[in-house]
Amino acid sequence: MTEQMQRMVLASRPTGEPQDENFRLETADLPTIEDGEVLVRVHYMSLDPYMRGRMDEAKSYSAAVQIGETMGGGAVGEVMASNHKDFAPGDFALGMFGWATHGVAKGHEMQKLNPGLAPITTALGVMGMPGFTGWFGLTELGKPKEGETLVVGAATGPVGSMVGQIAKSMGLRVVGIAGGAEKCAKATETYGFDACIDHKAFETASGLRKAVAAECPQGIDIYFENVGGKLLDAVLPLMNVGGRIPLCGMIAWYNAGGLGADAAMESLTGPRLWRTILVNQLSVNGFIISNHYDRYGDFLRDVGPKLAAGEIAYGEDIAEGLENAPAAFRSLLKGGNTGKQLVKLI
């Protein structure tokens, strides 16, 4: 067993888009494991938009990464050593091992994986936190009904694609919004969306709004919010009375820093936003999926058989090497990924 590991730490807090100098690749000794802990050699690590918020010091739903601390995040890999009864060397596991070649976690905070049932990467995407987020947000907060119309931003991402496919299986009209013709084609051809609109084809929210309205002749009953920005400006006035907005993310504003204040928010004035919510009697529910893992078993029981039967499609974008994680992360924040963004370490 190698006695050293590599990790990517936060070297400084970014202003706007993260740059290479905000990260530092370090070599360190392998940690020793205490009672109840497990050492894992990471094969794949996850990159997710929420990680940008953790790079700021602003108050949020998860603690900020400290300067000099390993960037946090989910990862999957092979158990190298174990002081926990449920894990043995050679097992594969999911845990919060961060941006690193190796990680240590308490056994009760990890999930054992069976590579014979599905690729281990799916535990970071379609069958992991992103897929669960989409499933829970739609079914619990979107309250979908057959015949309704759903619009979802970031339609081909691991959250949006799950939302769209579940909604289609429930008899809804599903309209996606994505960045680029390639993503829009994937939304309709791979994920079965009824339509998908390229937001990059419109310079203004009003232009995008007209395109969305044309695909939603009965108005919009559910808007699954992953993006914010121009998409929210376009969709909000089209919501039907009693519409629901599961608020999952706002990636368009993440690089604004802090809570996304500053110029990036100028188009959304408080009076306009609140009046629209009031007049249309909308239900807007922000949610943090880590608060709802009591429902994770229900998600697995519902979606697992559908994935095995080929009824749920998914996509993955895989960067190679820990040293390339910062570049892949920047690309993710600008919509450069088509599916779930991963980094392969071995």
Phi, psi and chi 1 to 4 in degrees:
 res  aa     phi    psi   chi1   chi2   chi3   chi4
   1 MET       -  132.1 -175.6 -170.0  -54.6      -
   2 THR   -60.2  145.2  178.6      -      -      -
   3 GLU  -102.7    5.1  -64.9 -173.6   -1.8      -
   4 GLN  -129.8  161.6  -71.1 -166.6  -50.3      -
   5 MET  -138.8  167.2   60.0  175.6  -75.6      -
   6 GLN  -118.4  149.8  -73.5 -170.4  -51.4      -
   7 ARG  -146.5  151.2   62.4 -173.8 -177.7 -171.5
   8 MET  -105.5  117.7 -171.2   70.3   71.0      -
   9 VAL  -107.0  160.8  -55.2      -      -      -
  10 LEU   -81.3  111.9 -177.3   65.1      -      -
  11 ALA   -86.0  -31.3      -      -      -      -
  12 SER  -161.6  160.8   59.9      -      -      -
  13 ARG   -85.0  131.5  -60.3 -158.9 -176.9  -78.7
  14 PRO   -76.1  152.6   27.8  -34.1      -      -
  15 THR  -112.1  109.1  -60.4      -      -      -
  16 GLY    79.7 -138.6      -      -      -      -
  17 GLU   -66.8  132.7  179.3 -178.2  -21.2      -
  18 PRO   -60.2  141.1  -21.7   33.0      -      -
  19 GLN  -116.1  168.6  -57.1  -61.7  -42.0      -
  20 ASP   -56.8  -36.8  -74.7  -15.9      -      -
  21 GLU   -69.6  -11.8   57.1  -96.3   28.4      -
  22 ASN   -79.4   -7.8  -61.1  128.6      -      -
  23 PHE  -122.8  157.7  -56.8   92.7      -      -
  24 ARG  -146.1  127.4 -176.0  172.9   62.8 -109.5
  25 LEU   -88.2  123.7 -175.8   61.5      -      -
  26 GLU  -122.5  152.5  -65.2 -176.5  -14.5      -
  27 THR  -106.9  135.3  -61.7      -      -      -
  28 ALA  -142.5  162.5      -      -      -      -
  29 ASP   -70.0  148.3  -68.3  -24.9      -      -
  30 LEU   -62.0  137.6  -79.9 -178.1      -      -
  31 PRO   -71.9  152.0   26.5  -33.8      -      -
  32 THR   -86.5  150.8   57.3      -      -      -
  33 ILE  -103.3  140.0   55.5  174.4      -      -
  34 GLU   -95.2 -180.0  -54.3  -65.5  -24.0      -
  35 ASP   -59.1  130.4 -174.6   49.3      -      -
  36 GLY    86.6   -0.9      -      -      -      -
  37 GLU  -103.1  162.6  -68.8 -176.1  -25.9      -
  38 VAL  -135.6  137.2  179.6      -      -      -
  39 LEU  -101.8  128.0  172.0   66.4      -      -
  40 VAL  -123.7  136.3  169.7      -      -      -
  41 ARG   -91.6  117.6 -176.2  177.4 -174.4 -176.7
  42 VAL   -75.3  132.4  173.3      -      -      -
  43 HIS   -98.0  -43.7  -74.4 -147.9      -      -
  44 TYR  -137.3  139.7  -65.0   89.1      -      -
  45 MET  -121.4  154.1   50.5  171.9  -99.0      -
  46 SER   -97.1  142.3  175.4      -      -      -
  47 LEU  -114.5  129.0  -63.8  179.6      -      -
  48 ASP  -136.5  147.2  -59.9  -77.0      -      -
  49 PRO   -56.7  -34.0  -28.2   36.7      -      -
  50 TYR   -59.9  -21.3   78.9   86.3      -      -
  51 MET   -63.1  -27.0  -65.5  172.1  177.7      -
  52 ARG   -63.1  -41.0  175.7   60.0 -174.9   84.9
  53 GLY   -63.2  -32.8      -      -      -      -
  54 ARG   -73.2  -11.5  -65.0 -162.4   63.5 -152.8
  55 MET   -81.2  -13.3  -61.8  177.2   72.1      -
  56 ASP   -96.1  159.5  -63.1  -40.2      -      -
  57 GLU   -86.0   -8.5  -82.4 -169.1  -57.0      -
  58 ALA   -62.0  147.8      -      -      -      -
  59 LYS   -60.6  133.4 -179.4 -179.4  177.8 -178.9
  60 SER  -150.2 -171.4 -173.7      -      -      -
  61 TYR   -80.1   -9.7   55.7   83.3      -      -
  62 SER  -135.6  153.9   58.6      -      -      -
  63 ALA   -66.2  145.6      -      -      -      -
  64 ALA   -68.9  144.3      -      -      -      -
  65 VAL   -69.3  132.3  178.8      -      -      -
  66 GLN   -83.9  152.1  -62.7  -55.7  -57.8      -
  67 ILE   -59.4  130.6  -58.1  -59.7      -      -
  68 GLY    86.5   -1.4      -      -      -      -
  69 GLU   -93.6  147.8 -176.3  180.0   -0.2      -
  70 THR   -62.0  133.2  -56.7      -      -      -
  71 MET   -59.0  130.6  -74.5  -69.9  -63.9      -
  72 GLY   -84.2  162.1      -      -      -      -
  73 GLY   158.4  164.3      -      -      -      -
  74 GLY   -77.4  151.4      -      -      -      -
  75 ALA  -156.3  160.2      -      -      -      -
  76 VAL  -128.3  146.7  -67.0      -      -      -
  77 GLY  -173.7 -169.2      -      -      -      -
  78 GLU  -101.4  136.0 -177.2  179.4   -3.4      -
  79 VAL   -68.6  126.9  173.0      -      -      -
  80 MET  -100.1  -35.6  -54.2  -59.9  -68.7      -
  81 ALA  -153.7  148.4      -      -      -      -
  82 SER  -145.2  136.2  174.4      -      -      -
  83 ASN  -117.0   32.9  -78.5  -26.0      -      -
  84 HIS  -130.6  136.6 -169.5  -79.2      -      -
  85 LYS   -63.9  -23.8   61.0 -178.8  178.1   61.5
  86 ASP   -90.5   -4.2  -67.2  -23.6      -      -
  87 PHE  -129.8  140.0  -66.7   89.7      -      -
  88 ALA  -132.7  154.0      -      -      -      -
  89 PRO   -52.2  135.2  -29.5   37.9      -      -
  90 GLY   100.1  -19.5      -      -      -      -
  91 ASP   -68.1  157.1  -72.8  -17.5      -      -
  92 PHE  -110.1  144.4  -76.8   84.7      -      -
  93 ALA  -147.8  155.4      -      -      -      -
  94 LEU  -108.2  136.0  162.8   70.9      -      -
  95 GLY  -164.5  174.2      -      -      -      -
  96 MET   -89.6   75.8  -63.5  -61.5  -72.1      -
  97 PHE   -92.9  -11.8  -54.7  123.3      -      -
  98 GLY    78.9 -171.1      -      -      -      -
  99 TRP   -83.6   81.8  -65.2   23.6      -      -
 100 ALA  -159.1  157.6      -      -      -      -
 101 THR   -77.3  -21.0   58.8      -      -      -
 102 HIS  -140.3  155.2  -61.7   72.5      -      -
 103 GLY  -151.2  155.9      -      -      -      -
 104 VAL  -122.4  137.5  170.3      -      -      -
 105 ALA  -149.4  158.8      -      -      -      -
 106 LYS   -67.3  140.3  -63.8  -74.8 -171.7 -178.3
 107 GLY   -58.0  -36.4      -      -      -      -
 108 HIS   -73.9   -8.8   69.5  -90.1      -      -
 109 GLU   -99.5    6.1  -62.7  173.3  -16.6      -
 110 MET  -114.8  164.4  -63.2  164.4   49.4      -
 111 GLN  -125.2  124.2  177.3 -174.2  -18.7      -
 112 LYS   -73.5  139.4 -173.3  179.2  -69.2 -172.1
 113 LEU  -114.0  150.6  -55.6  176.5      -      -
 114 ASN  -115.1   99.9 -176.0  -13.6      -      -
 115 PRO   -60.9  -17.3  -19.7   32.5      -      -
 116 GLY   -74.8  -19.9      -      -      -      -
 117 LEU   -89.3  -38.3  -66.7  179.0      -      -
 118 ALA  -161.4  153.9      -      -      -      -
 119 PRO   -55.1  142.8  -24.8   34.1      -      -
 120 ILE   -63.7  -22.5   60.8  172.8      -      -
 121 THR   -64.0  -26.1   54.6      -      -      -
 122 THR   -65.7  -21.1   60.6      -      -      -
 123 ALA   -70.2  -14.3      -      -      -      -
 124 LEU  -101.1   -7.0  -63.2  171.4      -      -
 125 GLY  -132.3 -100.9      -      -      -      -
 126 VAL   -60.3  -35.1   62.7      -      -      -
 127 MET  -106.5   11.3  -66.5  -54.7  -63.8      -
 128 GLY  -113.1 -151.8      -      -      -      -
 129 MET   -54.8  -46.2 -179.7  -89.3  -70.4      -
 130 PRO   -63.6  -46.5  -23.6   36.3      -      -
 131 GLY   -61.6  -42.9      -      -      -      -
 132 PHE   -61.7  -40.2  178.0   40.9      -      -
 133 THR   -59.0  -47.1  -62.1      -      -      -
 134 GLY   -63.8  -45.3      -      -      -      -
 135 TRP   -62.2  -49.2  176.6   87.2      -      -
 136 PHE   -66.2  -47.8  177.7   86.7      -      -
 137 GLY   -59.5  -40.9      -      -      -      -
 138 LEU   -71.1  -53.7  175.0   66.9      -      -
 139 THR   -71.6  -38.1   58.4      -      -      -
 140 GLU   -88.0  -39.1  -68.9  -63.5  -49.3      -
 141 LEU  -105.0  -32.7  -55.8  177.5      -      -
 142 GLY   -74.4  -26.8      -      -      -      -
 143 LYS    47.3   58.7  -57.5 -175.9 -174.8  -56.0
 144 PRO   -68.8  146.5   26.0  -34.6      -      -
 145 LYS  -130.5  142.4  -57.1  178.8 -174.5   66.6
 146 GLU   -53.1  135.8 -175.3  176.9    0.6      -
 147 GLY    91.7  -10.5      -      -      -      -
 148 GLU   -79.3  170.7  -69.3 -172.2  -35.9      -
 149 THR  -113.4  129.4  -63.5      -      -      -
 150 LEU  -115.2  138.1  161.5   82.3      -      -
 151 VAL  -119.1  135.2  170.6      -      -      -
 152 VAL  -133.2  129.3   55.8      -      -      -
 153 GLY   -83.3  163.6      -      -      -      -
 154 ALA    49.7   52.9      -      -      -      -
 155 ALA   -63.2  -30.2      -      -      -      -
 156 THR   -96.6   -1.7   63.7      -      -      -
 157 GLY   -68.8  172.3      -      -      -      -
 158 PRO   -65.6  -27.1   23.2  -33.8      -      -
 159 VAL   -80.6  -54.1  175.9      -      -      -
 160 GLY   -60.7  -39.3      -      -      -      -
 161 SER   -67.5  -34.0   59.2      -      -      -
 162 MET   -67.6  -45.0  177.8   63.7   73.1      -
 163 VAL   -55.9  -49.5  171.0      -      -      -
 164 GLY   -62.7  -42.5      -      -      -      -
 165 GLN   -69.6  -40.4  -69.0  178.3   91.4      -
 166 ILE   -65.4  -41.7  -65.0  -61.8      -      -
 167 ALA   -62.8  -41.4      -      -      -      -
 168 LYS   -62.4  -38.9  -80.2  -60.9  -62.4  178.6
 169 SER   -66.4  -18.5   73.1      -      -      -
 170 MET   -98.5    4.3  -60.1  176.3   74.8      -
 171 GLY    88.7   24.0      -      -      -      -
 172 LEU   -94.9  158.3  -79.8   74.1      -      -
 173 ARG   -83.1  128.3  175.3  169.8  176.6   77.3
 174 VAL  -120.0  119.9  176.2      -      -      -
 175 VAL  -118.4  123.8  176.6      -      -      -
 176 GLY  -100.3  158.6      -      -      -      -
 177 ILE  -127.2  129.1  -55.4  177.2      -      -
 178 ALA  -146.6  169.3      -      -      -      -
 179 GLY  -102.0   96.7      -      -      -      -
 180 GLY   115.0  151.2      -      -      -      -
 181 ALA   -64.2  -36.0      -      -      -      -
 182 GLU   -62.5  -44.5  179.0 -176.5   -4.3      -
 183 LYS   -66.2  -39.9  -70.2 -175.9 -179.7 -179.4
 184 CYS   -63.8  -39.2  -72.5      -      -      -
 185 ALA   -64.0  -38.9      -      -      -      -
 186 LYS   -65.1  -38.9 -174.8  162.2 -171.0  167.8
 187 ALA   -59.5  -42.2      -      -      -      -
 188 THR   -84.4  -40.9   55.5      -      -      -
 189 GLU   -82.7  -34.2  -63.9  169.9    8.2      -
 190 THR   -97.8  -42.3  -59.4      -      -      -
 191 TYR   -99.4   -5.5  -60.6  127.5      -      -
 192 GLY    79.3   17.7      -      -      -      -
 193 PHE   -61.9  149.2  -75.6   49.8      -      -
 194 ASP   -70.7  -33.1  -66.1  -69.7      -      -
 195 ALA  -160.0  157.8      -      -      -      -
 196 CYS  -146.0  134.9 -170.9      -      -      -
 197 ILE  -110.8  133.5  -59.6  163.6      -      -
 198 ASP   -84.2  106.6  177.4    8.9      -      -
 199 HIS   -68.7  -20.5   67.0   78.9      -      -
 200 LYS   -70.6  -15.2  -68.8 -175.9  176.5 -179.9
 201 ALA   -80.7   -3.1      -      -      -      -
 202 PHE  -128.1  125.8  -57.4   91.7      -      -
 203 GLU   -77.0  -27.1  -66.5 -175.0    2.4      -
 204 THR  -121.5  158.6   65.0      -      -      -
 205 ALA   -65.3  -34.4      -      -      -      -
 206 SER   -66.1  -38.2   60.0      -      -      -
 207 GLY   -65.7  -43.0      -      -      -      -
 208 LEU   -64.0  -37.4  178.2   58.7      -      -
 209 ARG   -60.6  -41.5 -173.8  179.5  -54.3  123.8
 210 LYS   -63.0  -39.9  -69.2  176.7 -176.9  177.2
 211 ALA   -66.8  -41.3      -      -      -      -
 212 VAL   -64.9  -43.0  174.7      -      -      -
 213 ALA   -60.7  -37.9      -      -      -      -
 214 ALA   -64.2  -30.7      -      -      -      -
 215 GLU   -90.2   -6.9  -65.6  -67.8   -6.8      -
 216 CYS  -127.9   65.0  -57.4      -      -      -
 217 PRO   -62.4  -20.9   21.5  -33.3      -      -
 218 GLN   -98.3   14.4  -56.9  -58.0  -43.9      -
 219 GLY    80.5 -175.4      -      -      -      -
 220 ILE  -118.5  124.9  -60.3  169.5      -      -
 221 ASP   -92.5  -34.7  -60.0  -66.6      -      -
 222 ILE  -135.0  128.9  -52.2  167.8      -      -
 223 TYR  -118.4  113.2  173.7   47.2      -      -
 224 PHE   -87.2  110.0 -161.6  100.5      -      -
 225 GLU   -92.1  110.0  175.5   62.6  -66.5      -
 226 ASN  -112.4  -12.8  -71.7  -43.0      -      -
 227 VAL  -120.5  -49.5  180.0      -      -      -
 228 GLY    75.5 -153.5      -      -      -      -
 229 GLY    58.0 -141.3      -      -      -      -
 230 LYS   -59.7  -32.6 -179.1  173.1   64.5  178.4
 231 LEU   -65.1  -43.8  -84.8   65.2      -      -
 232 LEU   -64.3  -42.5  178.9   58.5      -      -
 233 ASP   -57.2  -38.5  -84.0  -20.9      -      -
 234 ALA   -73.2  -40.9      -      -      -      -
 235 VAL   -84.6  -39.2  169.1      -      -      -
 236 LEU   -53.2  -44.8 -163.3   63.6      -      -
 237 PRO   -67.1  -12.9  -21.5   34.7      -      -
 238 LEU   -93.9   -0.9  -56.6  177.1      -      -
 239 MET   -68.5  138.1  -64.5  -65.7  -62.5      -
 240 ASN   -75.1  158.7  -71.4  -28.0      -      -
 241 VAL   -58.8  130.9  171.5      -      -      -
 242 GLY    83.0   12.6      -      -      -      -
 243 GLY   -68.2  161.1      -      -      -      -
 244 ARG  -124.1  138.7  -71.3   84.4   68.8 -162.3
 245 ILE  -127.6   95.6  -56.4  178.1      -      -
 246 PRO   -68.8  120.3  -16.1   31.0      -      -
 247 LEU  -100.8  103.9  174.1   51.1      -      -
 248 CYS  -101.6  -39.4  170.1      -      -      -
 249 GLY  -163.4  173.8      -      -      -      -
 250 MET  -150.3   60.6   45.7 -175.1 -171.2      -
 251 ILE   -58.9  -26.6 -167.4  171.2      -      -
 252 ALA   -62.7  -21.0      -      -      -      -
 253 TRP  -109.1   -4.1  -66.9  -41.0      -      -
 254 TYR   -60.2  -39.1  -74.2  167.1      -      -
 255 ASN   -75.3   -3.0  -82.4  -24.4      -      -
 256 ALA   -71.3  -16.8      -      -      -      -
 257 GLY    85.3  162.8      -      -      -      -
 258 GLY    54.6 -127.1      -      -      -      -
 259 LEU   -95.9   17.1  -65.0  178.4      -      -
 260 GLY    79.4   29.6      -      -      -      -
 261 ALA   -76.4 -148.5      -      -      -      -
 262 ASP    66.7 -160.9  -54.1  -31.9      -      -
 263 ALA   -65.3  -26.6      -      -      -      -
 264 ALA   -62.7  -19.1      -      -      -      -
 265 MET  -100.7    0.9  -62.5  -76.0  -79.5      -
 266 GLU   -61.9  -29.5  -73.4  178.7   -0.4      -
 267 SER   -71.5  -18.6   63.3      -      -      -
 268 LEU  -103.9   92.3  -72.9  176.4      -      -
 269 THR   -81.7  146.2   63.7      -      -      -
 270 GLY   -55.8  -50.8      -      -      -      -
 271 PRO   -58.4  -42.8  -26.6   36.0      -      -
 272 ARG   -65.0  -44.5  173.4 -170.0  167.6 -159.2
 273 LEU   -63.3  -51.8  179.5   67.1      -      -
 274 TRP   -68.1  -35.8  -76.6  106.7      -      -
 275 ARG   -63.7  -41.9 -175.5  179.9 -173.8  -80.9
 276 THR   -62.8  -41.7  -56.2      -      -      -
 277 ILE   -63.6  -41.6  -67.8  171.3      -      -
 278 LEU   -67.3  -53.5  171.1   63.0      -      -
 279 VAL   -60.6  -39.1  169.6      -      -      -
 280 ASN   -92.7    3.9  -70.8  -43.1      -      -
 281 GLN    51.4   50.8  -56.9  163.5   61.2      -
 282 LEU   -83.4  149.1  -56.4  179.8      -      -
 283 SER  -104.7  114.5  -64.5      -      -      -
 284 VAL  -112.6  115.7 -178.4      -      -      -
 285 ASN  -121.1  105.1  -66.7   99.5      -      -
 286 GLY   -75.5  141.2      -      -      -      -
 287 PHE  -146.2  148.2   70.5  102.9      -      -
 288 ILE  -115.5  116.4  -52.3  -57.5      -      -
 289 ILE   -63.9  -25.3 -163.3   59.5      -      -
 290 SER   -64.5  -15.9   58.0      -      -      -
 291 ASN   -84.7   -1.8  -65.1  -31.1      -      -
 292 HIS  -127.3   24.5  -57.5  -74.1      -      -
 293 TYR   -72.4   -3.2  -94.5   84.8      -      -
 294 ASP   -66.8  -15.1   58.4  -41.0      -      -
 295 ARG  -100.9    1.5  -63.1  -66.2  -46.5  -79.0
 296 TYR   -62.4  -38.2 -174.1   60.8      -      -
 297 GLY   -61.9  -39.2      -      -      -      -
 298 ASP   -62.9  -41.0  -64.8  -28.2      -      -
 299 PHE   -60.4  -48.6  161.2   69.1      -      -
 300 LEU   -60.9  -40.8  -66.5  178.1      -      -
 301 ARG   -68.1  -31.2  -75.1 -174.8  -73.8  -87.1
 302 ASP   -81.8  -49.1 -177.9   21.6      -      -
 303 VAL   -89.2  -31.8  176.5      -      -      -
 304 GLY   -52.3  -52.2      -      -      -      -
 305 PRO   -62.8  -33.2  -24.5   35.3      -      -
 306 LYS   -67.8  -38.9  -65.3  176.2 -178.8  176.0
 307 LEU   -65.2  -44.9  179.5   66.8      -      -
 308 ALA   -62.4  -32.3      -      -      -      -
 309 ALA   -85.6    0.0      -      -      -      -
 310 GLY    79.6   15.3      -      -      -      -
 311 GLU   -87.4  -13.7  -61.9  170.6    7.6      -
 312 ILE  -119.5  123.0  -64.7  -71.5      -      -
 313 ALA   -98.8  157.5      -      -      -      -
 314 TYR  -152.3  159.5   66.5   95.4      -      -
 315 GLY  -130.2  151.3      -      -      -      -
 316 GLU  -135.3  137.6  -63.3  175.3  -21.8      -
 317 ASP  -111.3  125.8  -67.1  -12.5      -      -
 318 ILE  -122.4  115.9  -58.9  177.6      -      -
 319 ALA   -89.1  155.3      -      -      -      -
 320 GLU  -109.7  124.7  -62.8  -92.5   -4.1      -
 321 GLY    94.3  135.3      -      -      -      -
 322 LEU   -58.9  -34.7 -177.7   57.2      -      -
 323 GLU   -63.9  -19.6   68.8  -82.0    5.9      -
 324 ASN   -96.8    2.9  -67.8  -43.9      -      -
 325 ALA   -61.6  -44.8      -      -      -      -
 326 PRO   -58.4  -42.9  -27.8   37.9      -      -
 327 ALA   -64.9  -41.3      -      -      -      -
 328 ALA   -65.7  -35.0      -      -      -      -
 329 PHE   -67.3  -43.9 -175.6   54.5      -      -
 330 ARG   -59.6  -43.1  -80.3 -164.8  -61.3  -87.1
 331 SER   -62.4  -41.4  177.9      -      -      -
 332 LEU   -57.3  -45.3  168.2   70.3      -      -
 333 LEU   -66.4  -19.2  -66.2  175.1      -      -
 334 LYS  -104.5   11.9  -66.1 -174.4  -70.7 -173.4
 335 GLY    79.3   21.7      -      -      -      -
 336 GLY   -73.6  -17.3      -      -      -      -
 337 ASN   -86.9  153.4   61.8  -53.5      -      -
 338 THR  -100.7  -36.5  -59.0      -      -      -
 339 GLY  -127.0 -147.9      -      -      -      -
 340 LYS   -70.2  126.2  169.6   62.2 -168.9  170.1
 341 GLN   -88.1  122.1 -176.8   64.4   61.0      -
 342 LEU  -125.6  161.8  -56.3  169.0      -      -
 343 VAL  -124.3  124.2  178.4      -      -      -
 344 LYS   -89.2  126.7 -178.2  180.0  179.6 -179.4
 345 LEU  -106.7  -21.1  -57.1 -173.2      -      -
 346 ILE  -149.6      - -175.8  173.2      -      -
